[in-house]
Amino acid sequence: MDGINNWLVELNKNSPIWFGVVTVLTMSGMGVIIATIIEVLFKLLGVKGERIEIHH
């Protein structure tokens, strides 16, 4: 883990654009993982329907 942190620090110093690309890809990947976990959880809980409606 320390090697990854050092690599990211060096990437940020030497090429901020590529650091931004890595950041965006990391965040979008995390979003996909979270959405997948929520989808599986809803299926296990038996939540049906294509969307969740919120009534105020």
Phi and psi in radians as a Rosetta constraint file:
Dihedral C 1 N 2 CA 2 C 2 CIRCULARHARMONIC -1.141 0.35
Dihedral N 2 CA 2 C 2 N 3 CIRCULARHARMONIC -0.624 0.35
Dihedral C 2 N 3 CA 3 C 3 CIRCULARHARMONIC -1.133 0.35
Dihedral N 3 CA 3 C 3 N 4 CIRCULARHARMONIC -0.671 0.35
Dihedral C 3 N 4 CA 4 C 4 CIRCULARHARMONIC -1.156 0.35
Dihedral N 4 CA 4 C 4 N 5 CIRCULARHARMONIC -0.744 0.35
Dihedral C 4 N 5 CA 5 C 5 CIRCULARHARMONIC -1.081 0.35
Dihedral N 5 CA 5 C 5 N 6 CIRCULARHARMONIC -0.774 0.35
Dihedral C 5 N 6 CA 6 C 6 CIRCULARHARMONIC -1.097 0.35
Dihedral N 6 CA 6 C 6 N 7 CIRCULARHARMONIC -0.714 0.35
Dihedral C 6 N 7 CA 7 C 7 CIRCULARHARMONIC -1.089 0.35
Dihedral N 7 CA 7 C 7 N 8 CIRCULARHARMONIC -0.728 0.35
Dihedral C 7 N 8 CA 8 C 8 CIRCULARHARMONIC -1.160 0.35
Dihedral N 8 CA 8 C 8 N 9 CIRCULARHARMONIC -0.677 0.35
Dihedral C 8 N 9 CA 9 C 9 CIRCULARHARMONIC -1.099 0.35
Dihedral N 9 CA 9 C 9 N 10 CIRCULARHARMONIC -0.795 0.35
Dihedral C 9 N 10 CA 10 C 10 CIRCULARHARMONIC -1.131 0.35
Dihedral N 10 CA 10 C 10 N 11 CIRCULARHARMONIC -0.686 0.35
Dihedral C 10 N 11 CA 11 C 11 CIRCULARHARMONIC -1.111 0.35
Dihedral N 11 CA 11 C 11 N 12 CIRCULARHARMONIC -0.707 0.35
Dihedral C 11 N 12 CA 12 C 12 CIRCULARHARMONIC -1.122 0.35
Dihedral N 12 CA 12 C 12 N 13 CIRCULARHARMONIC -0.671 0.35
Dihedral C 12 N 13 CA 13 C 13 CIRCULARHARMONIC -1.229 0.35
Dihedral N 13 CA 13 C 13 N 14 CIRCULARHARMONIC -0.751 0.35
Dihedral C 13 N 14 CA 14 C 14 CIRCULARHARMONIC -1.538 0.35
Dihedral N 14 CA 14 C 14 N 15 CIRCULARHARMONIC -0.578 0.35
Dihedral C 14 N 15 CA 15 C 15 CIRCULARHARMONIC -2.596 0.35
Dihedral N 15 CA 15 C 15 N 16 CIRCULARHARMONIC 1.491 0.35
Dihedral C 15 N 16 CA 16 C 16 CIRCULARHARMONIC -1.085 0.35
Dihedral N 16 CA 16 C 16 N 17 CIRCULARHARMONIC -0.502 0.35
Dihedral C 16 N 17 CA 17 C 17 CIRCULARHARMONIC -1.153 0.35
Dihedral N 17 CA 17 C 17 N 18 CIRCULARHARMONIC -0.816 0.35
Dihedral C 17 N 18 CA 18 C 18 CIRCULARHARMONIC -1.172 0.35
Dihedral N 18 CA 18 C 18 N 19 CIRCULARHARMONIC -0.556 0.35
Dihedral C 18 N 19 CA 19 C 19 CIRCULARHARMONIC -1.101 0.35
Dihedral N 19 CA 19 C 19 N 20 CIRCULARHARMONIC -0.710 0.35
Dihedral C 19 N 20 CA 20 C 20 CIRCULARHARMONIC -1.100 0.35
Dihedral N 20 CA 20 C 20 N 21 CIRCULARHARMONIC -0.715 0.35
Dihedral C 20 N 21 CA 21 C 21 CIRCULARHARMONIC -1.087 0.35
Dihedral N 21 CA 21 C 21 N 22 CIRCULARHARMONIC -0.795 0.35
Dihedral C 21 N 22 CA 22 C 22 CIRCULARHARMONIC -1.077 0.35
Dihedral N 22 CA 22 C 22 N 23 CIRCULARHARMONIC -0.709 0.35
Dihedral C 22 N 23 CA 23 C 23 CIRCULARHARMONIC -1.109 0.35
Dihedral N 23 CA 23 C 23 N 24 CIRCULARHARMONIC -0.816 0.35
Dihedral C 23 N 24 CA 24 C 24 CIRCULARHARMONIC -1.097 0.35
Dihedral N 24 CA 24 C 24 N 25 CIRCULARHARMONIC -0.771 0.35
Dihedral C 24 N 25 CA 25 C 25 CIRCULARHARMONIC -1.120 0.35
Dihedral N 25 CA 25 C 25 N 26 CIRCULARHARMONIC -0.675 0.35
Dihedral C 25 N 26 CA 26 C 26 CIRCULARHARMONIC -1.129 0.35
Dihedral N 26 CA 26 C 26 N 27 CIRCULARHARMONIC -0.816 0.35
Dihedral C 26 N 27 CA 27 C 27 CIRCULARHARMONIC -1.154 0.35
Dihedral N 27 CA 27 C 27 N 28 CIRCULARHARMONIC -0.708 0.35
Dihedral C 27 N 28 CA 28 C 28 CIRCULARHARMONIC -1.180 0.35
Dihedral N 28 CA 28 C 28 N 29 CIRCULARHARMONIC -0.651 0.35
Dihedral C 28 N 29 CA 29 C 29 CIRCULARHARMONIC -1.097 0.35
Dihedral N 29 CA 29 C 29 N 30 CIRCULARHARMONIC -0.716 0.35
Dihedral C 29 N 30 CA 30 C 30 CIRCULARHARMONIC -1.130 0.35
Dihedral N 30 CA 30 C 30 N 31 CIRCULARHARMONIC -0.657 0.35
Dihedral C 30 N 31 CA 31 C 31 CIRCULARHARMONIC -1.099 0.35
Dihedral N 31 CA 31 C 31 N 32 CIRCULARHARMONIC -0.725 0.35
Dihedral C 31 N 32 CA 32 C 32 CIRCULARHARMONIC -1.116 0.35
Dihedral N 32 CA 32 C 32 N 33 CIRCULARHARMONIC -0.741 0.35
Dihedral C 32 N 33 CA 33 C 33 CIRCULARHARMONIC -1.107 0.35
Dihedral N 33 CA 33 C 33 N 34 CIRCULARHARMONIC -0.773 0.35
Dihedral C 33 N 34 CA 34 C 34 CIRCULARHARMONIC -1.107 0.35
Dihedral N 34 CA 34 C 34 N 35 CIRCULARHARMONIC -0.763 0.35
Dihedral C 34 N 35 CA 35 C 35 CIRCULARHARMONIC -1.090 0.35
Dihedral N 35 CA 35 C 35 N 36 CIRCULARHARMONIC -0.683 0.35
Dihedral C 35 N 36 CA 36 C 36 CIRCULARHARMONIC -1.142 0.35
Dihedral N 36 CA 36 C 36 N 37 CIRCULARHARMONIC -0.753 0.35
Dihedral C 36 N 37 CA 37 C 37 CIRCULARHARMONIC -1.076 0.35
Dihedral N 37 CA 37 C 37 N 38 CIRCULARHARMONIC -0.757 0.35
Dihedral C 37 N 38 CA 38 C 38 CIRCULARHARMONIC -1.127 0.35
Dihedral N 38 CA 38 C 38 N 39 CIRCULARHARMONIC -0.737 0.35
Dihedral C 38 N 39 CA 39 C 39 CIRCULARHARMONIC -1.063 0.35
Dihedral N 39 CA 39 C 39 N 40 CIRCULARHARMONIC -0.797 0.35
Dihedral C 39 N 40 CA 40 C 40 CIRCULARHARMONIC -1.123 0.35
Dihedral N 40 CA 40 C 40 N 41 CIRCULARHARMONIC -0.718 0.35
Dihedral C 40 N 41 CA 41 C 41 CIRCULARHARMONIC -1.069 0.35
Dihedral N 41 CA 41 C 41 N 42 CIRCULARHARMONIC -0.776 0.35
Dihedral C 41 N 42 CA 42 C 42 CIRCULARHARMONIC -1.095 0.35
Dihedral N 42 CA 42 C 42 N 43 CIRCULARHARMONIC -0.691 0.35
Dihedral C 42 N 43 CA 43 C 43 CIRCULARHARMONIC -1.141 0.35
Dihedral N 43 CA 43 C 43 N 44 CIRCULARHARMONIC -0.698 0.35
Dihedral C 43 N 44 CA 44 C 44 CIRCULARHARMONIC -1.163 0.35
Dihedral N 44 CA 44 C 44 N 45 CIRCULARHARMONIC -0.588 0.35
Dihedral C 44 N 45 CA 45 C 45 CIRCULARHARMONIC -1.421 0.35
Dihedral N 45 CA 45 C 45 N 46 CIRCULARHARMONIC -0.177 0.35
Dihedral C 45 N 46 CA 46 C 46 CIRCULARHARMONIC 1.477 0.35
Dihedral N 46 CA 46 C 46 N 47 CIRCULARHARMONIC 0.349 0.35
Dihedral C 46 N 47 CA 47 C 47 CIRCULARHARMONIC -1.269 0.35
Dihedral N 47 CA 47 C 47 N 48 CIRCULARHARMONIC 2.153 0.35
Dihedral C 47 N 48 CA 48 C 48 CIRCULARHARMONIC -1.955 0.35
Dihedral N 48 CA 48 C 48 N 49 CIRCULARHARMONIC 2.845 0.35
Dihedral C 48 N 49 CA 49 C 49 CIRCULARHARMONIC 1.914 0.35
Dihedral N 49 CA 49 C 49 N 50 CIRCULARHARMONIC 2.755 0.35
Dihedral C 49 N 50 CA 50 C 50 CIRCULARHARMONIC -1.407 0.35
Dihedral N 50 CA 50 C 50 N 51 CIRCULARHARMONIC -0.399 0.35
Dihedral C 50 N 51 CA 51 C 51 CIRCULARHARMONIC -2.570 0.35
Dihedral N 51 CA 51 C 51 N 52 CIRCULARHARMONIC 2.808 0.35
Dihedral C 51 N 52 CA 52 C 52 CIRCULARHARMONIC -1.774 0.35
Dihedral N 52 CA 52 C 52 N 53 CIRCULARHARMONIC 2.156 0.35
Dihedral C 52 N 53 CA 53 C 53 CIRCULARHARMONIC -1.721 0.35
Dihedral N 53 CA 53 C 53 N 54 CIRCULARHARMONIC 2.365 0.35
Dihedral C 53 N 54 CA 54 C 54 CIRCULARHARMONIC -1.900 0.35
Dihedral N 54 CA 54 C 54 N 55 CIRCULARHARMONIC 2.095 0.35
Dihedral C 54 N 55 CA 55 C 55 CIRCULARHARMONIC -1.795 0.35
Dihedral N 55 CA 55 C 55 N 56 CIRCULARHARMONIC 2.266 0.35
